[in-house]
Amino acid sequence: MSPPVLHYFNGRGKAESIRLMLAAAGVQFTEAAFITEPGQMEKLRKNGDLLFQQVPLLEWDGKKLVQTAAILRHIARKCGLYGKNEDEMLQIDILTEGTRDFLGYFLGFSFADDEQLLQGIRKMGLPRYMPVYEKVVSESKSGYLVGDALSMADVCLLEVLLQVQERTPEGFDGYPKLKEYKERISSLPKMAAYLKGPQRKRPNDAQYVKEVRNGLNWDTNNKPK
């Protein structure tokens, strides 16, 4: 069986949670040629590979999977990262969606005014989400968000906590359980191997922004030309 193939840009973006999930599941994956030119996107669209005309796209087991949340759930179901019963699945869904909302505060770096983004994170993102996850982690008897095993919710929370560490490390002040949790989950063998490996992408920079804008045929205002 061939490994999954991920189609995206040479950066984290909306695909990083997919990479982290595959890594957590121990699934080796490859990445298609990174999208840097409009013709690459047009080819995927004309081939009918992108149901909603956008990436990420994950090709796996003969399926062409789109929409990040759907891809994450597919990996979770397929690889045992979705709890043991319906109650756990529901709680995993709730906590995962919260992490995805929180992550949204960080995705625009280098595409917009970074200082304005930081202000939004400090004034709204951190106060809204850090207390919630600090409470959940504090009440956990297993060290995981749901049940007694690593799940999609843990992987997605780790992703956003790594962003907090990079962009606003002071955001952990007053949340010792979350800081310890971030260090522990990122040290799990599969997670640590990915985070130190070649498939882990750099933070957004000018080169990444240039490639995304060119690949999507955007102007400098991030709008289609």
C-alpha positions as CSV (number, residue, x, y, z in Angstrom):
1,M,0.0,0.0,0.0
2,S,1.5,3.3,-1.0
3,P,1.9,6.1,1.6
4,P,-0.4,9.1,1.7
5,V,0.6,12.0,-0.5
6,L,0.0,15.5,0.7
7,H,-0.5,18.5,-1.7
8,Y,0.2,21.9,-0.2
9,F,2.7,24.8,0.0
10,N,6.1,24.6,1.5
11,G,4.9,25.8,4.9
12,R,2.7,24.9,7.8
13,G,-0.6,26.6,7.1
14,K,-3.7,24.5,7.2
15,A,-1.8,21.4,6.3
16,E,0.4,21.3,9.5
17,S,-2.3,19.6,11.6
18,I,-2.6,16.9,8.9
19,R,1.2,16.3,9.0
20,L,1.1,16.2,12.8
21,M,-1.8,13.7,12.8
22,L,0.0,11.4,10.4
23,A,3.1,11.6,12.5
24,A,1.2,10.9,15.7
25,A,-0.3,7.9,14.0
26,G,3.1,6.6,12.8
27,V,2.0,6.9,9.2
28,Q,4.8,7.7,6.8
29,F,3.7,10.2,4.2
30,T,5.2,12.0,1.2
31,E,4.6,15.5,-0.1
32,A,4.0,16.3,-3.8
33,A,5.9,19.1,-5.4
34,F,5.2,22.2,-3.3
35,I,2.8,24.5,-4.9
36,T,4.6,27.7,-6.1
37,E,3.0,28.4,-9.4
38,P,-0.6,29.1,-10.5
39,G,-0.4,26.3,-13.1
40,Q,0.0,23.7,-10.3
41,M,-3.3,24.7,-8.7
42,E,-5.0,24.9,-12.0
43,K,-3.9,21.4,-12.9
44,L,-5.4,20.0,-9.6
45,R,-8.6,21.9,-10.2
46,K,-9.0,20.9,-13.8
47,N,-8.3,17.3,-12.9
48,G,-11.2,17.4,-10.5
49,D,-8.9,16.7,-7.5
50,L,-10.1,19.7,-5.4
51,L,-13.8,19.5,-4.7
52,F,-13.9,23.0,-3.2
53,Q,-11.0,24.3,-5.4
54,Q,-8.5,24.6,-2.5
55,V,-5.7,22.7,-0.8
56,P,-4.7,20.8,1.3
57,L,-5.4,17.6,-0.6
58,L,-4.4,14.2,0.8
59,E,-4.3,11.3,-1.5
60,W,-4.7,8.0,0.4
61,D,-5.9,4.6,-0.4
62,G,-7.2,5.7,-3.8
63,K,-9.2,8.6,-2.2
64,K,-8.7,12.3,-2.8
65,L,-9.4,13.9,0.6
66,V,-10.1,17.6,1.0
67,Q,-11.3,19.9,3.8
68,T,-8.8,19.9,6.7
69,A,-11.3,19.0,9.4
70,A,-12.6,16.0,7.4
71,I,-9.1,14.8,6.7
72,L,-8.2,15.0,10.4
73,R,-11.2,13.0,11.4
74,H,-10.5,10.4,8.7
75,I,-7.0,9.9,10.0
76,A,-8.3,9.8,13.6
77,R,-10.9,7.1,12.8
78,K,-8.5,5.1,10.7
79,C,-5.6,5.2,13.1
80,G,-7.1,5.0,16.6
81,L,-6.9,8.6,17.5
82,Y,-10.7,9.1,18.0
83,G,-11.4,7.7,21.4
84,K,-13.1,4.5,22.5
85,N,-16.8,5.3,22.4
86,E,-19.3,7.9,21.2
87,D,-18.9,10.0,24.4
88,E,-15.2,10.3,23.9
89,M,-15.6,11.0,20.2
90,L,-17.9,13.9,21.0
91,Q,-15.6,15.4,23.6
92,I,-12.7,15.0,21.1
93,D,-14.7,16.8,18.5
94,I,-15.5,19.7,20.8
95,L,-12.0,20.2,22.1
96,T,-10.5,19.8,18.6
97,E,-12.8,22.5,17.2
98,G,-11.8,24.8,20.0
99,T,-8.1,24.3,19.1
100,R,-8.9,25.1,15.4
101,D,-10.6,28.3,16.4
102,F,-7.6,29.2,18.6
103,L,-5.2,28.3,15.8
104,G,-6.9,30.8,13.5
105,Y,-5.4,33.7,15.4
106,F,-1.9,32.5,14.3
107,L,-2.3,31.5,10.6
108,G,-2.1,35.0,9.2
109,F,1.5,35.8,10.3
110,S,3.5,37.4,7.5
111,F,0.4,37.8,5.4
112,A,-0.9,40.7,7.5
113,D,0.3,43.1,10.1
114,D,2.2,40.9,12.6
115,E,1.9,43.4,15.5
116,Q,-1.8,43.7,15.0
117,L,-2.1,39.9,15.0
118,L,-0.1,39.7,18.2
119,Q,-2.4,42.2,19.8
120,G,-5.4,40.1,18.9
121,I,-3.8,37.0,20.3
122,R,-2.9,38.7,23.6
123,K,-6.2,40.5,24.1
124,M,-8.6,37.8,22.8
125,G,-7.0,34.5,21.9
126,L,-5.0,33.7,24.9
127,P,-7.6,34.9,27.5
128,R,-10.3,33.0,25.8
129,Y,-8.7,29.6,25.2
130,M,-5.8,29.1,27.6
131,P,-8.0,29.0,30.7
132,V,-10.3,26.4,29.1
133,Y,-7.5,24.0,28.2
134,E,-5.6,24.6,31.4
135,K,-8.8,23.4,33.2
136,V,-9.2,20.4,31.0
137,V,-5.6,19.3,31.4
138,S,-5.7,20.0,35.2
139,E,-8.8,17.7,35.5
140,S,-7.3,14.9,33.4
141,K,-6.2,11.8,35.3
142,S,-4.4,10.3,32.4
143,G,-2.5,13.3,31.1
144,Y,-4.5,13.3,27.9
145,L,-7.4,15.6,27.0
146,V,-9.9,12.7,26.6
147,G,-9.8,9.2,27.9
148,D,-6.6,7.5,28.6
149,A,-4.8,7.7,25.2
150,L,-3.5,10.3,22.7
151,S,-6.2,11.6,20.5
152,M,-6.9,14.1,17.7
153,A,-7.6,16.7,20.3
154,D,-4.2,16.3,21.9
155,V,-2.5,16.6,18.5
156,C,-4.4,19.7,17.6
157,L,-3.9,21.3,20.9
158,L,-0.1,20.7,20.7
159,E,-0.1,22.4,17.3
160,V,-1.5,25.7,18.7
161,L,0.6,25.5,21.9
162,L,3.7,25.3,19.8
163,Q,2.5,28.5,18.1
164,V,2.0,30.1,21.5
165,Q,5.6,29.1,22.4
166,E,7.0,30.6,19.2
167,R,4.9,33.8,19.0
168,T,3.8,34.7,22.5
169,P,5.8,32.6,25.0
170,E,4.6,34.8,27.8
171,G,1.2,33.3,27.1
172,F,2.0,30.3,29.3
173,D,2.3,32.6,32.3
174,G,-0.3,31.5,34.8
175,Y,-0.9,28.2,32.9
176,P,1.7,25.8,34.3
177,K,-0.3,22.6,33.5
178,L,-0.5,23.6,29.8
179,K,3.2,24.3,29.7
180,E,4.0,20.9,31.2
181,Y,1.5,19.3,28.9
182,K,3.0,20.9,25.8
183,E,6.5,19.7,26.8
184,R,5.2,16.2,27.5
185,I,3.2,15.7,24.4
186,S,5.8,17.1,22.1
187,S,8.3,14.7,23.7
188,L,6.4,11.6,22.8
189,P,8.7,9.6,20.5
190,K,6.6,9.9,17.3
191,M,5.9,13.6,17.9
192,A,9.5,14.4,18.8
193,A,10.8,12.6,15.7
194,Y,8.5,14.7,13.5
195,L,9.2,18.0,15.2
196,K,12.9,17.5,14.8
197,G,12.6,16.0,11.3
198,P,12.8,17.4,7.7
199,Q,9.0,17.5,7.2
200,R,8.5,20.0,9.9
201,K,8.1,23.4,8.2
202,R,9.5,26.7,9.2
203,P,7.3,29.5,10.6
204,N,5.8,31.8,8.0
205,D,8.3,34.0,6.3
206,A,8.5,36.3,3.2
207,Q,9.5,33.4,0.9
208,Y,6.5,31.3,2.0
209,V,4.1,34.2,1.5
210,K,5.6,34.9,-1.9
211,E,5.1,31.2,-2.9
212,V,1.5,31.1,-1.6
213,R,0.5,34.3,-3.3
214,N,2.1,33.2,-6.6
215,G,0.6,29.7,-6.4
216,L,-2.9,31.1,-5.7
217,N,-2.4,34.0,-8.2
218,W,-3.0,36.5,-5.4
219,D,-2.1,40.2,-5.4
220,T,-0.3,41.8,-2.5
221,N,-3.7,42.2,-0.7
222,N,-4.2,38.4,-0.7
223,K,-6.9,38.6,-3.3
224,P,-7.2,36.8,-6.6
225,K,-5.7,38.8,-9.5
